């Protein structure tokens, strides 16, 4: 299960992504469209999600990551998912 834990009958993930880098910062954007794989339990789209990721190396030992995910559930009354926003911040230290 994922967002709400009720997606036990499968999930189709259709997505498109684009990335680039500028002044040492790598950028990645991904758009997802989530649908069910089992029309017996829920028919239709679960929702869509937009992801942004920024990564940067500060030196040979330290790098950082900022990641944002914004999920928007479809408005169907029987949709088992809910809107959700998640932010990750990570610092990696290699030694």
GIZI-V287193 format. One record per backbone hydrogen bond with DSSP energy under -0.5 kcal/mol. NH is the residue of the N-H (numbers start at 1). CO is the residue of the C=O. E is the energy in kcal/mol with one decimal. If there is no record, write none. Layout:
# GIZI-V287193
nh: <NH,NH>
co: <CO,CO>
e: <E,E>
This chain:
# GIZI-V287193
nh: <4,5,8,10,12,14,14,15,16,18,20,22,25,26,26,27,28,29,30,31,32,33,34,35,36,37,41,42,46,47,48,49,50,51,52,53,54,55,56,57,58,58,59,63,64,65,66,67,68,69,70,71,71,72,73,74,79,84,86,88,90,92,94>
co: <2,2,6,7,35,12,33,13,31,29,27,25,22,24,55,20,53,18,51,16,49,14,47,12,44,10,38,38,34,34,72,32,70,30,68,28,66,26,64,24,56,62,62,92,56,90,54,88,52,86,50,69,84,48,71,46,76,71,69,67,65,63,61>
e: <-0.6,-4.2,-0.7,-1.2,-3.1,-0.6,-2.5,-0.5,-1.8,-2.4,-2.2,-2.2,-1.7,-0.5,-2.9,-3.5,-2.2,-2.9,-2.2,-2.7,-3.1,-2.7,-2.9,-2.3,-1.4,-0.7,-1.1,-1.4,-2.3,-1.4,-2.2,-2.0,-2.2,-3.0,-2.5,-2.4,-3.0,-2.2,-2.1,-0.6,-0.5,-2.9,-1.6,-2.1,-2.8,-2.5,-2.6,-2.4,-2.7,-2.7,-2.4,-0.5,-3.3,-3.2,-0.5,-3.2,-1.5,-1.9,-2.5,-3.0,-2.6,-3.0,-3.0>
